[in-house]
Amino acid sequence: MKKSSLFLAILLSVVFQLNGQSPIPPKGTLFNESEWTVDSITGRKVLKLTKNRDFNQTPTYHIHTGFSADSKTLLFATWNKDGESALVLGNVITGDLKVIAVVPASEKTHFNGNNVCMIPATQKAAANRGGTKLYVYDLNTLEEKLLYAAEEGYSFGHPTGSADGKTIYITKMPKYKQGSDDPYKAAFSSYYSIDIATGKTTEFFRDSSRSNHTVVCPSNPDLLLIDRDLPPKYGSGGDNGKTSRVWLLNIKTKKLTEIRPNNGNRFQIHSNWSHDGKYVYYHGVSQKHNQADGYTGKPHYMGVADQAGKIIWEQIFPNFFYGHMCSHTTKNAILTDGLLFGKLITEVEWTKTDSQGVPVLNVLGAHNSGSNTYGQHTHPHCLMSPDGKFISYNKGTQFNSAVYVLTAQ
């Protein structure tokens, strides 16, 4: 780091600390604020990667969106309330942090973990800033490029990079309309592919539903895992569970394949690809319940389907805790940051079941994050590194959050 950058970082740190707020170092700054601890349940080693600024948040729970291909680095967003935000790359072995990009508070288009993703094949990252601007970042040179800006009245979903690292997939939707009798009136989603090198933008599909997620299949570059949120409840239950939320979209043929659970309530809450792309993992609350009713203490289901939509395994569990489905990256197993146990990271080995269909359950650690009602920054959103050695998660309260890395092996 240049002496001038180091001096500026130190000066900003002093000024912000006097004001009770931790600063964001300048672009290109290398720093380390990590500390080692142990997991409260298993005793495994845990690296607390961040401790400063108001909020630190990794990408969501979807496969291959957070870690680099060599499993050594993890992408995340950091920001201060009503202040600056930054995209940061963290080394999960040393704890070193590198500032990739900074957005000033005046721009009002800050980074957050939900809207950023790693593109492992090419050491790049994508970010939807403020819901309306899609950027790509070179994690080595720190070059940044605006790829696509949404028109007035529209906003983007979450970006995902293709397996070869050449393309970004993203959805665009009409913005939420406050005060409307139907805030998503005339709702639809446009699906776009954007060539990173040329910036060429192609709308390849349009659907009469809302969708934030486009997750690329690890084994078939033509398949996307998508959500289809339908009226009247959209992301809070769709059409009252009559239609499945989770579908596969073939980019070339435009064919939609329904991942239809055996359970009577077909609105799945979360979904993910298996590590090899052969299967889709999903979960939801059981029939006669939906997302708007709340979750805790109610029966719920987890399931696995193949690429043709055939259900391979599905099981009902009696007591639900809100959580997400992350995928184990070296074997066919589901990781959760809730669902079965509150505040625990568990491994569900669905290929190893007894005569009742109950799988082998393993506790890997405890995230101990606060209530999900405080915002997405408190959602653990566990991610496993490609080599299966590390699990990242967010831990937060209403007022702050930090990024942790559990040594899983």
C-alpha positions as CSV (number, residue, x, y, z in Angstrom):
1,M,0.0,0.0,0.0
2,K,1.3,3.5,-0.8
3,K,2.3,5.6,2.3
4,S,-0.2,8.3,1.2
5,S,-3.1,5.8,1.2
6,L,-2.0,4.3,4.5
7,F,-1.8,7.8,6.1
8,L,-5.3,8.7,4.7
9,A,-6.8,5.4,6.1
10,I,-5.3,6.2,9.5
11,L,-6.5,9.8,9.5
12,L,-10.0,8.7,8.5
13,S,-10.0,6.1,11.2
14,V,-9.3,8.7,13.9
15,V,-11.9,11.1,12.6
16,F,-14.7,8.5,12.3
17,Q,-13.9,6.9,15.7
18,L,-14.2,10.3,17.3
19,N,-17.7,10.5,15.7
20,G,-18.6,7.0,16.9
21,Q,-18.5,5.5,13.4
22,S,-15.8,3.3,11.8
23,P,-14.6,4.4,8.4
24,I,-14.3,2.7,5.1
25,P,-10.7,2.7,3.8
26,P,-10.0,4.0,0.3
27,K,-10.2,1.8,-2.8
28,G,-7.2,-0.5,-3.0
29,T,-6.4,-0.5,0.7
30,L,-5.1,-3.7,2.3
31,F,-6.0,-4.1,6.0
32,N,-6.7,-6.8,8.6
33,E,-9.2,-6.5,11.5
34,S,-9.8,-10.3,12.0
35,E,-9.7,-12.4,15.1
36,W,-9.7,-16.1,15.7
37,T,-12.2,-17.7,18.0
38,V,-13.9,-21.1,18.4
39,D,-17.4,-22.3,17.6
40,S,-19.7,-22.3,20.6
41,I,-21.1,-25.8,19.8
42,T,-18.4,-27.8,18.1
43,G,-15.2,-26.1,19.1
44,R,-14.2,-25.8,15.5
45,K,-12.0,-22.8,14.6
46,V,-13.8,-19.7,13.5
47,L,-12.3,-16.6,11.9
48,K,-14.2,-13.4,12.6
49,L,-13.3,-11.6,9.4
50,T,-14.8,-8.2,10.2
51,K,-15.4,-6.1,13.3
52,N,-15.7,-2.5,12.1
53,R,-18.3,-0.4,10.2
54,D,-22.1,-0.8,10.8
55,F,-22.8,-3.7,8.5
56,N,-20.9,-6.5,6.7
57,Q,-22.7,-9.0,4.6
58,T,-21.8,-11.8,2.2
59,P,-23.8,-12.7,-1.0
60,T,-26.9,-14.9,-0.5
61,Y,-27.0,-18.6,0.1
62,H,-26.8,-19.6,-3.6
63,I,-24.0,-21.8,-4.8
64,H,-20.8,-20.3,-6.2
65,T,-21.7,-16.7,-5.5
66,G,-19.3,-15.9,-2.6
67,F,-16.0,-17.8,-2.7
68,S,-13.2,-17.7,-5.3
69,A,-12.5,-20.9,-7.3
70,D,-9.4,-21.6,-5.2
71,S,-11.5,-21.3,-1.9
72,K,-9.0,-18.7,-0.5
73,T,-11.1,-15.5,-0.8
74,L,-14.6,-14.4,0.0
75,L,-16.5,-11.5,-1.4
76,F,-18.7,-9.3,0.8
77,A,-20.2,-5.8,1.1
78,T,-19.6,-3.4,3.9
79,W,-21.3,-0.1,4.7
80,N,-22.2,2.5,7.4
81,K,-25.7,3.5,8.0
82,D,-26.4,6.6,5.9
83,G,-22.7,6.5,4.9
84,E,-20.3,5.1,2.4
85,S,-20.3,1.5,1.2
86,A,-17.6,-0.8,-0.3
87,L,-17.0,-4.1,-2.0
88,V,-14.4,-6.0,-0.1
89,L,-12.4,-9.2,-0.8
90,G,-11.4,-11.2,2.3
91,N,-8.7,-13.9,2.6
92,V,-10.3,-16.6,4.7
93,I,-6.9,-18.0,5.7
94,T,-5.0,-14.9,6.7
95,G,-7.9,-12.5,7.4
96,D,-6.5,-9.8,5.1
97,L,-9.1,-7.6,3.5
98,K,-8.8,-5.7,0.2
99,V,-11.1,-2.8,-0.8
100,I,-12.3,-3.4,-4.3
101,A,-14.6,-0.4,-4.8
102,V,-16.1,2.4,-2.7
103,V,-19.4,4.2,-3.2
104,P,-19.8,7.6,-1.4
105,A,-22.9,8.3,0.7
106,S,-23.9,11.0,-1.7
107,E,-24.5,8.5,-4.5
108,K,-27.2,6.7,-2.6
109,T,-26.6,3.5,-4.5
110,H,-24.7,1.5,-1.9
111,F,-23.5,-2.1,-2.0
112,N,-25.2,-4.7,0.1
113,G,-24.6,-8.5,0.3
114,N,-27.8,-9.5,-1.4
115,N,-26.9,-7.7,-4.6
116,V,-23.3,-8.7,-5.1
117,C,-21.8,-12.0,-6.4
118,M,-18.4,-13.5,-7.1
119,I,-17.7,-14.8,-10.7
120,P,-15.2,-17.5,-9.8
121,A,-14.0,-18.5,-13.3
122,T,-12.5,-15.1,-14.1
123,Q,-11.8,-13.5,-10.7
124,K,-14.4,-10.8,-11.3
125,A,-17.4,-9.7,-9.3
126,A,-20.8,-8.2,-10.2
127,A,-22.9,-5.8,-8.2
128,N,-26.4,-4.3,-8.5
129,R,-25.9,-0.9,-6.9
130,G,-29.0,0.8,-5.6
131,G,-31.2,-1.6,-7.6
132,T,-30.7,0.3,-10.9
133,K,-27.0,0.1,-11.9
134,L,-25.2,-3.2,-12.8
135,Y,-21.4,-3.0,-12.5
136,V,-18.6,-5.6,-13.0
137,Y,-15.3,-5.4,-11.1
138,D,-11.9,-7.0,-11.8
139,L,-10.7,-8.2,-8.4
140,N,-7.1,-8.1,-9.4
141,T,-6.8,-4.8,-11.3
142,L,-9.7,-3.1,-9.5
143,E,-11.1,-1.9,-12.8
144,E,-14.8,-1.2,-12.7
145,K,-17.3,-1.0,-15.5
146,L,-21.0,0.0,-15.7
147,L,-22.6,-2.7,-17.8
148,Y,-26.3,-1.7,-17.7
149,A,-28.5,0.9,-16.1
150,A,-32.2,0.3,-15.6
151,E,-34.8,2.6,-17.1
152,E,-36.9,4.9,-14.9
153,G,-39.4,2.9,-13.0
154,Y,-37.5,-0.4,-13.1
155,S,-35.1,-2.2,-10.8
156,F,-32.8,-5.2,-11.0
157,G,-32.8,-8.5,-9.2
158,H,-29.6,-10.2,-8.0
159,P,-26.8,-10.8,-10.5
160,T,-25.2,-14.2,-11.2
161,G,-22.1,-15.0,-13.3
162,S,-22.0,-17.8,-15.8
163,A,-19.8,-20.9,-15.2
164,D,-17.3,-19.7,-17.8
165,G,-17.2,-16.2,-16.3
166,K,-18.1,-14.5,-19.6
167,T,-21.8,-13.6,-18.9
168,I,-23.9,-12.0,-16.2
169,Y,-27.6,-13.0,-15.8
170,I,-30.0,-10.7,-14.1
171,T,-33.8,-9.9,-14.0
172,K,-35.4,-6.5,-14.4
173,M,-38.9,-5.7,-13.0
174,P,-41.2,-2.7,-12.5
175,K,-40.5,-1.0,-9.2
176,Y,-42.6,-1.5,-6.1
177,K,-45.4,1.2,-6.2
178,Q,-46.2,2.5,-2.7
179,G,-49.9,3.4,-2.1
180,S,-51.2,1.2,-4.9
181,D,-54.0,-1.3,-4.3
182,D,-51.7,-3.8,-5.8
183,P,-48.1,-2.6,-5.2
184,Y,-46.8,-5.0,-7.9
185,K,-49.5,-4.1,-10.5
186,A,-48.5,-5.1,-14.0
187,A,-45.8,-7.2,-12.5
188,F,-43.4,-9.1,-14.8
189,S,-39.8,-10.1,-15.0
190,S,-37.4,-9.7,-17.9
191,Y,-34.4,-12.0,-18.0
192,Y,-31.2,-10.6,-19.4
193,S,-27.8,-12.0,-20.4
194,I,-25.0,-9.4,-20.5
195,D,-21.7,-10.1,-22.1
196,I,-19.0,-8.8,-19.7
197,A,-16.4,-8.1,-22.4
198,T,-18.7,-6.1,-24.8
199,G,-21.5,-5.0,-22.6
200,K,-24.0,-6.5,-25.1
201,T,-27.4,-6.9,-23.4
202,T,-29.9,-9.4,-24.5
203,E,-33.4,-10.0,-23.2
204,F,-33.9,-13.7,-23.7
205,F,-37.1,-14.3,-21.7
206,R,-40.1,-12.4,-20.2
207,D,-42.5,-13.9,-17.6
208,S,-45.7,-12.7,-15.9
209,S,-44.2,-13.2,-12.4
210,R,-41.5,-11.5,-10.3
211,S,-38.1,-13.0,-9.8
212,N,-35.0,-11.8,-8.0
213,H,-32.9,-14.9,-8.5
214,T,-31.2,-16.4,-11.5
215,V,-28.8,-19.2,-10.4
216,V,-26.7,-20.9,-13.1
217,C,-26.6,-24.7,-13.1
218,P,-23.1,-26.0,-12.3
219,S,-23.3,-28.8,-14.9
220,N,-25.5,-27.2,-17.6
221,P,-24.8,-23.6,-18.7
222,D,-28.2,-23.4,-20.4
223,L,-30.2,-24.0,-17.2
224,L,-31.2,-21.3,-14.7
225,L,-32.8,-21.9,-11.3
226,I,-35.5,-19.2,-10.9
227,D,-38.2,-18.1,-8.5
228,R,-41.7,-17.2,-10.0
229,D,-43.5,-15.0,-7.5
230,L,-47.2,-14.7,-8.5
231,P,-50.1,-12.5,-7.3
232,P,-51.7,-11.9,-4.9
233,K,-48.9,-12.6,-2.3
234,Y,-45.8,-12.7,-4.6
235,G,-42.8,-13.4,-2.4
236,S,-45.0,-14.0,0.7
237,G,-46.8,-17.0,-0.7
238,G,-47.6,-16.5,-4.4
239,D,-51.1,-17.6,-5.3
240,N,-51.6,-19.1,-1.9
241,G,-49.5,-22.2,-2.6
242,K,-51.4,-23.4,-5.7
243,T,-48.4,-23.0,-8.0
244,S,-44.8,-23.9,-7.4
245,R,-42.4,-21.0,-6.8
246,V,-39.3,-22.9,-8.0
247,W,-38.7,-23.6,-11.7
248,L,-36.0,-24.3,-14.2
249,L,-35.6,-22.0,-17.2
250,N,-33.7,-23.2,-20.3
251,I,-31.9,-20.1,-21.7
252,K,-31.8,-21.4,-25.3
253,T,-35.2,-23.2,-25.7
254,K,-37.1,-20.9,-23.2
255,K,-38.7,-24.1,-21.7
256,L,-39.9,-23.8,-18.1
257,T,-39.7,-26.9,-15.9
258,E,-41.7,-26.9,-12.7
259,I,-40.1,-28.2,-9.5
260,R,-43.4,-29.3,-8.0
261,P,-43.2,-30.7,-4.4
262,N,-45.3,-33.5,-3.2
263,N,-46.6,-31.3,-0.4
264,G,-49.9,-29.6,-0.9
265,N,-48.4,-26.1,-0.4
266,R,-46.3,-25.7,-3.5
267,F,-44.8,-22.3,-2.6
268,Q,-41.2,-23.2,-1.7
269,I,-39.4,-20.6,0.4
270,H,-35.8,-21.2,-0.8
271,S,-34.0,-23.4,-3.3
272,N,-30.5,-24.2,-4.5
273,W,-28.6,-26.4,-6.9
274,S,-26.7,-29.4,-5.7
275,H,-22.9,-29.2,-6.0
276,D,-22.9,-31.2,-9.2
277,G,-26.0,-29.5,-10.7
278,K,-27.9,-32.8,-11.0
279,Y,-30.4,-31.9,-8.3
280,V,-32.5,-29.0,-7.0
281,Y,-32.9,-28.6,-3.2
282,Y,-36.0,-26.8,-1.9
283,H,-38.0,-26.3,1.3
284,G,-41.3,-24.8,2.4
285,V,-43.9,-24.9,5.1
286,S,-46.4,-27.7,4.9
287,Q,-50.0,-27.5,3.5
288,K,-52.5,-25.3,5.2
289,H,-49.7,-22.9,6.0
290,N,-48.0,-20.2,4.0
291,Q,-45.3,-17.6,4.4
292,A,-47.7,-14.8,5.5
293,D,-48.9,-17.0,8.4
294,G,-45.5,-17.1,9.9
295,Y,-43.2,-20.1,10.4
296,T,-42.0,-21.0,13.8
297,G,-43.2,-24.3,15.4
298,K,-45.1,-25.4,12.3
299,P,-44.5,-28.5,10.1
300,H,-42.3,-28.0,7.1
301,Y,-40.8,-30.0,4.3
302,M,-37.4,-30.4,2.5
303,G,-37.1,-32.0,-0.8
304,V,-34.8,-32.9,-3.8
305,A,-35.7,-33.0,-7.4
306,D,-33.8,-33.8,-10.6
307,Q,-33.5,-31.6,-13.7
308,A,-36.7,-33.2,-15.2
309,G,-38.7,-32.1,-12.1
310,K,-39.0,-35.6,-10.7
311,I,-39.0,-35.6,-6.9
312,I,-36.2,-37.8,-5.6
313,W,-36.7,-37.3,-1.9
314,E,-39.1,-35.2,0.3
315,Q,-39.6,-35.3,4.0
316,I,-41.8,-33.5,6.5
317,F,-40.3,-32.2,9.7
318,P,-42.4,-31.1,12.7
319,N,-40.8,-27.9,14.0
320,F,-39.6,-25.1,11.7
321,F,-37.0,-22.3,12.4
322,Y,-36.6,-19.8,9.6
323,G,-33.5,-20.4,7.5
324,H,-32.0,-21.0,4.1
325,M,-30.6,-23.9,2.0
326,C,-27.0,-23.8,1.2
327,S,-25.3,-26.7,-0.8
328,H,-22.4,-28.8,0.3
329,T,-19.8,-28.3,-2.4
330,T,-18.2,-31.8,-2.4
331,K,-21.1,-34.2,-1.8
332,N,-24.8,-34.5,-2.1
333,A,-25.9,-32.9,1.2
334,I,-28.0,-29.9,2.2
335,L,-26.6,-27.2,4.6
336,T,-29.1,-25.1,6.5
337,D,-28.7,-22.0,8.8
338,G,-32.0,-22.8,10.5
339,L,-35.0,-24.9,9.5
340,L,-34.3,-27.8,11.8
341,F,-32.6,-26.0,14.7
342,G,-32.6,-22.3,15.6
343,K,-29.2,-20.6,15.1
344,L,-27.4,-23.8,14.1
345,I,-25.6,-24.7,10.9
346,T,-26.6,-28.3,10.0
347,E,-25.8,-30.8,7.3
348,V,-28.6,-32.9,6.0
349,E,-27.4,-36.1,4.3
350,W,-30.5,-36.8,2.3
351,T,-28.9,-39.8,0.5
352,K,-28.5,-41.6,3.9
353,T,-32.1,-42.1,5.2
354,D,-33.7,-44.7,7.4
355,S,-36.9,-46.6,6.7
356,Q,-39.0,-43.5,7.5
357,G,-37.1,-41.3,5.1
358,V,-35.4,-39.4,7.9
359,P,-31.8,-38.3,6.9
360,V,-28.6,-38.3,8.8
361,L,-28.3,-34.9,10.5
362,N,-24.9,-33.4,11.5
363,V,-24.3,-30.2,13.5
364,L,-21.4,-28.2,12.0
365,G,-21.6,-25.1,14.1
366,A,-23.6,-22.2,15.4
367,H,-24.1,-18.9,13.6
368,N,-26.0,-17.4,16.6
369,S,-27.3,-14.5,14.5
370,G,-30.2,-12.2,15.6
371,S,-33.8,-12.3,14.4
372,N,-34.4,-12.4,10.6
373,T,-37.0,-9.6,11.2
374,Y,-34.1,-7.1,11.5
375,G,-33.2,-7.3,7.9
376,Q,-31.2,-9.3,5.4
377,H,-27.9,-8.4,7.0
378,T,-28.8,-10.6,10.0
379,H,-29.6,-13.6,7.7
380,P,-26.6,-16.0,8.0
381,H,-26.8,-16.9,4.3
382,C,-24.2,-19.7,4.7
383,L,-21.9,-20.4,1.8
384,M,-19.4,-23.3,1.5
385,S,-16.1,-22.9,-0.3
386,P,-15.5,-25.1,-3.4
387,D,-13.1,-27.3,-1.5
388,G,-15.5,-27.9,1.3
389,K,-13.1,-26.6,4.0
390,F,-14.8,-23.3,4.9
391,I,-18.3,-22.1,5.6
392,S,-19.0,-18.4,5.7
393,Y,-22.0,-16.7,7.5
394,N,-23.3,-13.4,8.6
395,K,-24.0,-12.7,12.2
396,G,-26.0,-9.6,13.1
397,T,-28.4,-7.6,15.2
398,Q,-30.7,-4.8,14.3
399,F,-27.8,-2.3,14.4
400,N,-24.7,-4.1,13.1
401,S,-23.4,-7.3,11.4
402,A,-20.1,-9.1,10.8
403,V,-18.8,-11.8,8.5
404,Y,-17.5,-15.1,10.0
405,V,-15.8,-18.1,8.5
406,L,-16.1,-21.5,10.1
407,T,-13.3,-24.1,9.4
408,A,-15.5,-27.1,8.4
409,Q,-12.6,-29.6,7.9
